[in-house]
Amino acid sequence: MTSGTALRPTDVIYRDLAQKRVLITGGAAGIGYATAEAFSRQGCRIAVFDIDETGLERALKSLPGAIGKHGSVTDPDAVNAAFENMDEAFGGVDIVVNNAGISMNKPTLELSLQDWQKTLDINLTGVFLCCQAAARRMVPQGSGVILNISSIYGIVAAPNRLAYCATKSAVAMMTKGLAIEWAEHGIRVNALAPGYVKTALVEQLVESHRIDDRALAKRTPLGRLATAEEIADLAVFLASDKARYITGQVVGIDGGWTAYGYI
């Protein structure tokens, strides 16, 4: 295994992941950064693509040997540049984690067309562009793994989140469609559907009283929010050979949220 971020006592080592070339969108913070760290601990070669230039620089300083590209997943030229950066540095790509996304919590009658389009552009079109760019490299090599980040709100609905729910459910269906289309080329495509995750962004929303983390924890059967590291651990497993017969799945990681229908 190559030198990377130090292993944690709880880490499972997937030796087949050593030296794999991994691109993570939105990898400068939150779930994306935790995922970059998790793959780095496996000895992977990491590329981070993020719109936050300052956050990107900070992330790269703590990820040994990682490379980065600043840009938006909504920009086809920036997406192509991120993958070309990997081509030059690593000779291609093996794993892509499409994590970049935004929330859009507004009553539908107050949702502007601009808000709607922005959510579609980032949460859906951005995933499509990165999947397509990845597959253009993975098909010739006959292998690859693509992991898309959906959400519990891609599985169940919630009020005041129409654009978010619509895009995350579309990501789930995109995942299934690409999985069956690209299986013959040795490419596996799966989605993760996290529940509420304790990240810096969520903590800011709690501090501004936009969400109530205690109420969310109470609503979750396991009684707490997820950690970003728990989402990252699932991503690493799904990318490994231990999951080699898993494709076209939307894997929930929500503490029982979507299973709980009792009011």
N, C-alpha and C positions, 0 to 999 in steps of 0.2 A: 504494500500500500504506500502511495506517495505521501509526503508530508502535507498535512492540511490543518484545519482547525482541530484542536485537541479533542479526543474522544471523551464522552461522558460515561460514567459508570453504567448508565442505563442503555447505552447504545448497543444495538445489534449490528454486527459487522457483516456486510454483504460483499464478499470478496469479488464477485463478478462486476461490481460497480467501480472498482479501482480503475482510474485513468479514463473513465467515461467522460464525455464532453457534454456539459449541462448548461443550457441557457435558461435563465429565470427572468421573466418580465416582472416589473414592479418589485425587483429584488433588493431594493435599498432599505426597506423597513418592513415591520410587521411580519405577516406570514411569509412573504417573499424572502426577507432576509433570514428568517429562521430556517427556511428551506435551503437557501444557499449555504448556510452554516452546516446543515445536516448532510448535504451532499459533499461538502468539503471534508467533513469528518470521515467520509467513506473513501477519500483519496481521489475524488473526482476533480476534473478541471472545470472551473466555474467561469461563466460569463453572466454578467448582470446588465440588464437593459432597463433603464428607468428614466422617467421624465424629470425627477428631482436631482439636479446636478450636484448640489451640495451633499445630499444624502448618498448619492452614488459614490462620490469621492470618499465619504466616511466609511461606507460599506467595504469598498475595495481595500482600504487600509487594514481591515481586520480579517480579510479573506486571503490567505496565502496563495499567491500565484494567480489570483483571479484577474480577469479583464473586464472592462465595462464599456458601455456605449450609452450616451445620453440621447434621449429622444422619446417620442410618443408612439405607442402601438397603433395609433390611428393614421400615422404617416407611412405610406408604403415605402418611401425612400429610406426613412429611418429604420424601418423593420429590415429591409434588405441590407442596410449598412451594418446592423447588429449581427446578422448572420454572416455577412462577408468578413466582419471582424473575427468571428469564430473560425471561418475558413482559413484566414491568414495565420491566426495564432495556433489553432488546434487541428487544422485540416478537416474540419467538418463538425457535425453535431450528432449526438446520440440520444439525448433526452432534452425535451423542452417542457418547462412548467409555465403555463399561461396563467399568471397570477394577477397581472395588472387589472385593476377595475376600480369603479367608484360606486358609492351608494347614492340613492336619490330618494330621500324620504320627504314626500310632499303629497298633500291631498291632490287627487287627480284633477279637480277643477282649478287648481292653482299651478298645475304642471304646464310649463310653457313648451312650445314646440322646440325651442332651443335646448331646454333641459332634457326633453325626450330624445332629441337627436344626439346630444352629447353622451347620454347613457348608452344608446345603441352603438355609437362610434367606438367608445372605449371598451364596453363590456362584451360586445358581440363582434363587431367588425374587426377590432384589434385581435381577438382570438382567431378569427378566420385568417387574417393576414399572416399571423405567426404560424398557424398550422400549415398553411400552404407553403410558406417559405421553408419550413422544417421538412415537409414531405418531399419537396424538390431535391433535397439532399439525402433524405432517408431512403427513398425509393431506389435510386441507383445502388446504394450500398446494401439494400435488402434487409434493413433492420432499423429499429428506432422505437422510442417511447414518447408519447405526447400525453401530458397530464393537464387537464383544464380545471380551473377552479370555478365551480358552480356555487351553490348555496342551498341551505334549507329552503330558501325562498325561490329556488328553482324546482322544488318538489311540492311544497305547500304554499298557499297564498297568504298574504297579509295586507291589511288596509294601508293606504298612503304610501305604497311602494310599487306602483304599477310598472314603471319603467324598469326598476330593478328586478322585480319578479319576472317580467317578460323576457328580459335579456338573459337572466340566469337559467330560466327554463329552456331558452333557445340554445344556450351553451350545452346543456345536458343532451338535447336532441342532436346538436352538431357532433358531439362526442360519439354518439351511437352511429350516426351516419358515416362519419369518417372511419370509425373502427371497422365496419363491415366492408367499406370500400377499399381500405388500405391493408387489410389483413393479409391478402395474398402477397403483399410486398414485405411481410415480416414486421409491420409497424403495428404496435399496440396503442390504442387511444382509450383513456379512461378519464373520468371526472371525479373530483372530490366535492362533496357537498357539506361544507362546515356549518355548524350552528354559530352561535355567538362566541367570539374569541376575544380573550383579554389581551388587547394590543394597546399601544399608546393612543391610537385614534379612538378606540372605544373609551379609554380612560378620559380623554378630552370631552367626549360626548356626555359621559357621566358627570364630569365637573361642571359642564354647562347646562346640566339638567335636561338634556335632550333625550336621554334614555336612563332607565333605572336598572342598574346592574343587579341589585338585590331582587327585584321582581323577576328579571330574566333568569337568575339562578334558581329562584323558587319554581318557575315554570319548567325548568329543565329537570327531568327525572333524576339525573345524577347529582343535581343540587349545586352545580357550579358552571362557570364558563370554561371553555377550552383554553388551553395555552397554544401559542403559535407553534411551539415545539411539537405538540401532539399532532398538529396538522402536518408538519414537516415530516414526522416519523412515518405517517401513512404514505406520503408522497414517495419517500425513499423505498418503502416496501413495494409499492406498486411499480416502481421503476426497475426493481431488481428481478432476477431470474426466479425468485420464489413466487412471483406473480405471473410467471410466463404464460399461463393459460387464462389470464384475466384480461379481457378487452371488451369495450363497448359498455362498460358499467359506470353507473353514477353511485359512488360509494359514500354513504352518509357517515359523518363523524360529528355528531350533534348531541351526545349525551342522552339520547332517547327523545329529543324534541319532536321529530316528525312522527314517531310511533305513538305519542301521547295525545289521544283525542278526547280525554275526559275533561269536562269543565266543572 
